Structure formats: structure tokens, C-alpha cells
Amino acid sequence: AQSVTQLGSHVSVSEGALVLLRCNYSSSVPPYLFWYVQYPNQGLQLLLKYTTGATLVKGINGFEAEFKKSETSFHLTKPSAHMSDAAEYFCAVTRADSSYKLIFGSGTRLLVRP
Amino acid sequence: ETGVTQTPRHLVMGMTNKKSLKCEQHLGHNAMYWYKQSAKKPLELMFVYNFKEQTENNSVPSRFSPECPNSSHLFLHLHTLQPEDSALYLCASSQDISDYGYTFGSGTRLTVV
């Protein structure tokens, strides 16, 4: 079975600082991996996804994530935080063998200090 | 506007009430989903519909009853709920069940009193 662990329910950074949100997954078959963002009072929005090919994936709003199979990780990064990045971020995993269950992590709330 | 519209945005209901949540999408998607988002818990998949057919019921109590009359509309009928059912209920859609680029609605915040 697949599972997702997001380390840190809250992460606080200063505006302009590096953003690093951690995600580790467990999957017995090659995974598809996703990051979603949820702004207050809104639904989730897809930031980026990894299915196959290049392990460094670029998404919207300057975010990127790298699939590291040896570390079973898919951490989300952004070089310079902006106040508008404050939101909750969810990592999700599914199987690459046509299973359609998307399993979400518990989420990490990103706080950006002025 | 995300393309997926959920109504109402907020709902307060008593444990003996019957109410319905509505989800509508005009993205041409064929798969629709109900998720439950509770505080400090991961999103929980409740139901999946693909081309109007239910393909997943994730052990959801029978007090939640989904309905998908066509590919554009999804309902969640609620009756005799419990206070622990209070949560944000999110609807999502995708091209089909193999497409994981879900489009989510803004959710219905449900409070059961």
C-alpha cells in the first residue's frame, strides 16, 4: 500500500528565504507523486507532478520538486519565499500501475514572515 | 473560479436533518470525487465516479449517499449525521480516473450540531 509522510505540520520562513517542504513516500511499485497547494477558503490546486522521465520537476509559482528514489523522497522547494506563498501544501502519491487512488499527506502549513 | 463549483459554501445542520451538497463542473471531465478534509487529518477519499458509475466507496457510512446523475454533477446526500462528521467536504474532477491532475472545488464547510 502507498503512504505519504510530510515532516513538519508547520514551516515558517522569512520572505526571500529558501522554502523546503519535506515529503517521503512508501510504495511497492513505481509511484506517481504530486504536490498540491490550498489557499485559505479554497480547494486544492495542483502545483506539480512527477510521473516518469526527468526527476526534477518544475511547477507553477516558481516551485520545483525532485524525485529521489533512493531516499523515497519528493521534497518541494522554492529559492525565494514570497508572502503570497503562505498556504497549506499537500504531497500525494499514487501507483503507476493504473490504480486510481490518490493518497494525500497530512499537509504542511507554510508561514512567511515579512 | 476553479471550474468546479460547490454549493453551499457553509452548512449547519442538526443530527436529524437531511441535506444535500452539490458539485458542478463544466470542464468536460468524466471522473468526479468526494473527499473529506478534517482538521489535522489527511484528506480522505470517500467516493469516486467515472462516467457516472460509482467505482469506489471507501468504506463510507451509509448516512452519506452519493449521486451522480451525469458527468457534470455530483451530489452528496446527508442524513442523521454525527458531530464528528463536521468537516470540509471537497469535490474534485479529472479527465478520467487515470488523470491525477484533479481540479478541486472550494468545498462545503459542514457543521453538525
Interface residues (C-beta under 8 A of the other chain):
Chain A: V4 S9 Y32 F34 Y36 N41 Q42 G43 L44 Q45 L46 K49 F90 A92 T94 S98 Y100 K101 L102 I103 F104 G105 S106 G107
Chain B: T2 V4 Q6 A31 K40 K41 P42 L43 L45 V48 T55 E56 L90 A92 I97 S98 Y100 G101 Y102 F104 G105 S106 G107
